[in-house]
Amino acid sequence: MSKKTVLITGASSGMGYASTVLFAKQGWEVYAGARRIEKIPSGTGIHPFKLDVTDAESRRAFVQAAQTEPTLDVLINNAGYGEYGPLEEVSLDKVHKQVETNLFGAAELTKLVLPTMRAQRFGRIVNISSIGGDMYSALGGWYHVTKHALNVWSDVLDTEIQQFGLRSVIVEPGGTQSSWGDIAMGSIKKNASANTPYQALIDGTLAMVTRVGSHSSATSEDLAKVFYRAANEDKPKLRYYFSFSDRMMAHFARVHPTLFHKTVMRMSARATR
């Protein structure tokens, strides 16, 4: 029996790196894509590939390389980042890049693997969203927009491809011990104007995130196990979470939008004191 094959984007760091290692250890053929190919882990079964999910030719070459395997079993759309800053001040160019990376890249890669999966009558798309796909906070607007959109896109896709024996599911990580948050918070300063009227909110938010971030419980390896479960369960769920608290926070935002908004407003007010 041939090995299973998984394609993982954003494989050079964090959850993508850890997932590449985990799937390879479990005997999968792993096509690991990232812009920084030198950062992708090496080892038996790992096929590193230079990939820019916003570039059409790069996407095609990545999928074509994986199609040399007997089957394409799973695509994990993990590549993404957070373009943070006041909505008034984030440039449209950066908005386009955020949407192209976090949403369009996943959608276009999925379109490339679906014909093969449909012919096989099996396959799974695992889309890495965030609890930020249900929640939101000040200064994270465009990031939250992309993750909200990814959730809806994945759910609609699932309704369309189940007839072929395929599934599309979402993983919603919460806070993680990785460099992602530092990069996202660093973008706030870059996107703010020299005399931004949001300075108090920015300073307060950065201070608050620093305090909360130090208590993040999930490691990249923890989330890799969630990715693996989402890729392997015989009867997959629409949503996967690392912790009960992550699940409850997302649930609270969805079911009690007014109360959640008041909570965000209180946090924003506290940040500007």
N, C-alpha and C positions, 0 to 999 in steps of 0.2 A: 504494500500500500504506500502510495507516494506521500511525502510530507505535505502538510498544509502550508499555504503561502499567505503572508500578511504584508500589506504596504503601510508604512508608518511615515507620516510627514512630521516635520519639526523634531527630527530624531537626534539633534546635536546637543540637546540640553534638557534638563528637567524631566518631566513626565515622559516625553518622547524618547529620551535617552534610556531611561529606566525600563520602558516598555520594550525597546529594542533588545535590551539584554535579557529580559524575562522571557519573551517569546522565543528567542534563540535558544535559551537554556531548556525550554520545553520542546525543542526539536523542530520548530517552525523554520521555514525559509523566510527571512525577513528582508524586505526591500525597504531600506531606511533612507529617507530623503531629507535633505536640509541644505540651506545655502552654504553653511560652513562644513563641507564634507570632511575636513580634517578633524572635526570635533565628534563625528559619529563613532560610536564604539566599534571595535573590531572583534572578530571571533568567528567560530564555525557557524555557518548558516546566515551570516549577516552580509548583505550586499549594499555597501554604502553608495549613495547616488547624490550628485549635486542637483538640488531641486529648488527652484523658485516657484512657489505655488501661484504667483501672479503672472507667470510667463507661460504662454500657450505651448510653445515648443518644448520647454523644460518639462511641463506636465506630460505631454505626449511621450517623450523619451523615457520618462520614469515608468509610466504604465507599460509601455512596449517592452521594456527590460523585464518586468515582472511577468509578462505574458509568455515568456519562454518556459515558465513552469507549467506543470500539467494542469493546475487549477489556480484560480484567484479566489481565495476564501474570505478574506477580510480586508477592508480598507479602513484605516484609522486616520481620520482627518483631525490631526492634532495641532498643526502649525497655526500659530496665532500670537497676537500680542495686544497690549492695551495702550491706545493713544488717549491719554488723559489730559484734561485741561478744561477751562471754562468753555462752554459751548459757543459763546460769543467770540472766542479768540482762537479756537483751533482752525487752522487754514483748511480750505476746501481740498487742497492737494493731499493733505494728511488724512482727511476724511475718506477720500477715494482710496488711498492706500490701505487704510484700516478695513474698509468694506471688502476690497479686493482680496486681502489676505484672509480675513476671518470668515468670510461668507462665500464670495465668488470662487476663490481657490478651491474650497471644499466641494462646491457644486460642480465645477468643471472637471475635477478629478473623478468625482462620482460618475459623471456622464461617460467618462472614458472606460470605467470598469464594468458598468452595468450590462453592456451587450454580452460580455463573456460570462458574467454571473448568471444572466438570464438564460443563456444557452446551457449552462451547467445545471440550472434549476436549484442552485444554492449559492449563498454568499451573504455577507453582512457588511453594512456601512456603520461604523462607530464614529459618531461625531462628538468631538470634545468641546463642549460648551462651558458652562460655569453656573454656579448658583446666581451669578450676575446676569444670567439669562432670564431669571424670574425677578430678581431684586434690582435695585439701582441705588446709586449714591451720587452726591454732588461731585462734579469734576470728572465723572466716568461716563458721561453721556454717550459718546460715539461707540465706546467699547460695549456698553450695555445694549445699544441698538443692534450691533452685529450679533451678539449672543441671543437676544430675543428672536432675531430673524432666523438664526441658525436653528433654534428650537422648532419654530413653525415650519421651516423648510424641511427639516428632518421628519417631522410628524406627517406632513403632506406626502413626502416621498414614501414613507412607510405604507400609507393607504394605497399607493399606486403600485408598489412592487411586491406586496405580499402574495398577490395572485401568481407570481412566478417562483415562489418559494424563497424569496429574499426578505431581509429586514433592514430597517434603518432605525438606530437607537441613539440616545443621547447620554453622555456622561457629564455630570455637573460637579466638578471639583469645587471645594470651598477654599479656605486659606491653606497655602502649602509652603513648605520650607524650601524655597527656591529663589532664584534671582528674578523671577517674573515680576514680583511686586516692586522691587527696586527699580527695574527698568520702567515700569508703568508710572511709578511716582516721579521718576526723573523726567518723564515727558511733560509733567505738569509745568515744571519750571521753564522748559523749552518753549512751551506753547503760550505761556502767559506774556502779555505785552510788558514793556518796561515800566509803565505806570498803571498796571492793572488795577481796576477797582475791586478785584477779587482777592487781593493779597492776604487779607485777614483769614478768609476761608481757606486759601491755599496753605498758609502757615499752620493753621489749626488742624487741617486735614492731614498734612504730612506728619505732624506730631502724633496725632491719634493713630494713624496707620502704623507708625513706628512702634507704638506701645502694643497694639493688637497683634502686629506681625510677629512679635517676639514670642507669642503664645500659640502660633499656628501648630496644629498637631499632626497634620498629614505630611509625610515625606513623599518625594517623587516615587519611591519604591512602593509606598502604600497605594498611590494612585495607579501605578502600573498593574497592580493586582486587580483593581477595579476594571481597568481596561481589558484585562485578560478575561475576567468574568463576563463582561459585556460581549466579548467576541465569541465566547464558547458556550454559554448557556443554551440548552436545547429550546427552551421557551423564554426568549429574551423579554425583558421589561422595556418600556419606552424610556425610562429614566433610571440612571444608576448614580448613587452617591457614596461617598466614603464613610460618612458618619450620620448618625441619627440627627445631630444638631444641624448639619448641612441640609438634610431633607426637610426638617421643620422650618428652617429659615426661608427656604424656597416656597414651602407650602403656605407659610404666613403671608408672604408677599402676594401670592396668587389669590388666596382666598379672602384676605382682608386688606384690599388695596388702600382704603382710606386710612386705616390704622397704621399700615406700613408707611404711608406717605407722611403721616404725622411723626412717626418715629424718625424718619430721615430728616424732617424739618428740625426736630429737636437736636439731632446730632449736628446738623449744619449750624444751628444757633450756638451750640456749645463750642463748636470749632472756631467761631468768629469772636468769642469773648476775649 
